[in-house]
């Protein structure tokens, strides 16, 4: 079973290397940039406006179960309802946007590495970020929905999902920076090799 899962992940990685082209990567970067500049600030601002509170589980890095209950209470009924609505509308689009961005960009930057290099599998890292993001949204929404009833276990897991999300997203940025290094190094080596061939 483990080998089947490993094979499936490798096939997904290879499928990305076959499908991601320069135009696809440019499109991913443009969509990501527009979403960051135009959509995301409005999402955060609108939630703060409706809930009357600027803090959110999604934008926090480290918090406790008690902190989550405090946020839930501070939101009020209208704020909690809007939080849940936003998590399952616009906030379903955002993970797909950064999945497209990171998967395309990492694939583009690492495609010149040797086929056997394990570094090439880093184009699968964005999928982990999206998984933790969706788990965080679902868990936090459950806590909001059930309030004032307690939601044991889920309320303890939500901060873990959030931390895992931010750590994974940070690793994605790290993979991009490492990919830029590999990309430049490979291009310089190719240029030097072409120069010697003359």
C-alpha positions in Angstrom: 0.0 0.0 0.0 2.9 2.4 0.9 4.5 1.6 -2.5 1.2 2.3 -4.3 1.0 5.7 -2.5 4.6 6.5 -3.3 4.1 5.6 -7.0 1.0 7.7 -7.2 2.9 10.7 -5.8 5.8 10.2 -8.2 3.3 10.0 -11.1 1.7 13.3 -9.9 5.1 15.0 -9.8 6.0 13.7 -13.2 2.6 14.8 -14.6 3.3 18.3 -13.4 6.7 18.3 -15.1 5.0 17.3 -18.3 2.2 19.8 -18.1 3.7 22.9 -16.6 5.1 25.2 -19.4 6.4 28.8 -19.3 2.9 30.3 -20.2 1.3 28.2 -17.4 3.8 29.4 -14.9 3.4 33.1 -15.9 -0.4 32.7 -15.7 0.0 31.2 -12.1 2.2 34.1 -11.0 -0.2 36.7 -12.4 -3.3 35.1 -10.8 -1.5 34.8 -7.5 -0.3 38.4 -7.6 -3.8 39.7 -8.5 -5.4 37.7 -5.7 -2.8 38.9 -3.1 -3.3 42.6 -4.2 -7.0 42.7 -4.9 -9.0 39.9 -3.2 -7.2 38.8 -0.1 -7.1 42.2 1.7 -10.8 42.6 1.1 -11.5 39.1 2.5 -9.6 39.9 5.7 -11.0 43.4 5.9 -14.6 42.2 5.4 -14.3 39.6 8.2 -12.9 42.2 10.6 -15.7 44.6 9.7 -18.5 42.0 10.2 -17.0 40.3 13.3 -15.7 43.5 14.8 -12.4 41.7 15.6 -9.2 41.9 13.6 -7.7 38.6 14.7 -8.6 35.3 13.0 -7.4 31.7 13.3 -6.4 31.8 9.6 -4.0 34.7 10.0 -2.6 33.7 13.4 0.6 31.6 13.6 0.5 30.2 17.1 -2.6 30.2 19.4 -4.2 27.9 21.9 -7.6 26.2 22.2 -8.5 28.8 24.7 -7.5 31.6 22.3 -9.8 30.0 19.6 -12.7 29.9 22.0 -12.0 33.6 22.9 -12.0 34.5 19.2 -15.2 32.6 18.6 -17.0 34.4 21.5 -15.7 37.8 20.3 -17.0 37.3 16.8 -20.6 37.1 18.0 -23.3 35.2 16.2 -23.2 37.3 13.0 -19.4 37.2 12.8 -19.3 33.4 13.3 -21.9 32.9 10.6 -19.9 35.1 8.2 -16.7 33.3 9.1 -18.1 29.9 8.2 -19.6 31.4 5.0 -16.3 32.9 4.0 -14.4 29.7 4.7 -16.5 27.7 2.3 -16.7 30.3 -0.5 -13.8 32.6 -1.2 -11.5 30.7 1.1 -11.9 27.6 -1.0 -10.5 29.5 -3.9 -7.5 30.9 -2.2 -5.8 27.5 -1.5 -6.3 26.6 -5.1 -4.7 29.9 -6.2 -1.5 29.3 -4.1 -1.5 25.6 -5.0 -1.4 26.6 -8.7 1.2 29.2 -8.0 3.6 27.1 -6.0 3.2 23.9 -7.9 3.7 25.6 -11.3 6.7 27.8 -10.1 8.5 25.0 -8.2 8.0 22.6 -11.2 9.3 25.3 -13.6 12.4 26.0 -11.5 13.3 22.4 -10.8 12.6 20.9 -14.3 16.2 21.2 -15.4 17.5 19.0 -12.5 18.4 15.4 -13.3 15.4 13.0 -13.5 16.6 11.0 -10.5 17.1 14.0 -8.2 14.8 13.8 -5.2 14.6 17.7 -5.2 12.2 17.4 -8.1 9.6 16.0 -5.8 9.4 19.3 -4.0 6.7 20.3 -6.5 4.4 18.1 -4.4 4.9 20.3 -1.3 2.1 22.8 -2.1 -0.4 20.0 -1.8 0.5 19.5 1.8 -0.1 23.2 2.5 -3.6 23.0 0.9 -4.4 19.9 2.9 -3.6 21.6 6.2 -5.4 24.8 5.1 -8.6 22.9 4.4 -8.3 20.9 7.7 -7.9 24.2 9.5 -10.9 25.8 7.9 -13.1 22.8 8.5 -12.0 22.5 12.2 -12.3 26.2 13.0 -15.7 26.3 11.3 -16.9 23.4 13.4 -15.8 25.2 16.6 -17.6 28.3 15.4 -20.8 26.4 14.4 -21.1 24.5 17.7 -20.4 27.5 20.0 -21.3 27.9 22.8 -21.1 24.1 23.0 -17.6 22.9 23.5 -15.9 21.0 20.6 -13.3 18.8 22.3 -10.4 17.4 20.3 -11.3 19.5 17.3 -10.5 22.7 19.2 -7.1 21.3 20.2 -6.4 20.1 16.6 -7.2 23.4 14.9 -4.1 25.3 16.2 -2.0 22.3 15.1 -3.5 22.5 11.6 -2.8 26.2 11.4 0.8 25.9 12.5 1.3 23.0 10.0 -0.2 25.2 7.3 2.1 28.1 7.9 5.2 25.9 8.3 4.4 24.2 5.0 3.7 27.5 3.2 7.1 28.8 4.5 8.7 25.6 3.2 7.1 26.3 -0.2 8.7 29.8 -0.3 12.0 28.1 0.7 11.7 25.7 -2.1 11.1 28.6 -4.5 14.3 30.3 -3.3 16.3 27.1 -3.6 14.7 26.5 -7.1 15.8 30.0 -8.2 19.4 29.1 -7.1 19.3 25.8 -9.0 17.7 27.5 -12.1 20.4 30.1 -12.2 23.2 27.6 -11.5 22.0 25.3 -14.3 21.6 28.1 -16.8 25.1 29.5 -16.1 26.6 26.0 -16.5 24.8 25.6 -19.8 26.0 29.0 -21.0 29.6 28.2 -20.0 29.3 24.8 -21.8 27.9 26.5 -24.9 30.8 29.0 -24.8 33.4 26.3 -24.6 31.8 24.4 -27.6 32.8 27.3 -29.9 
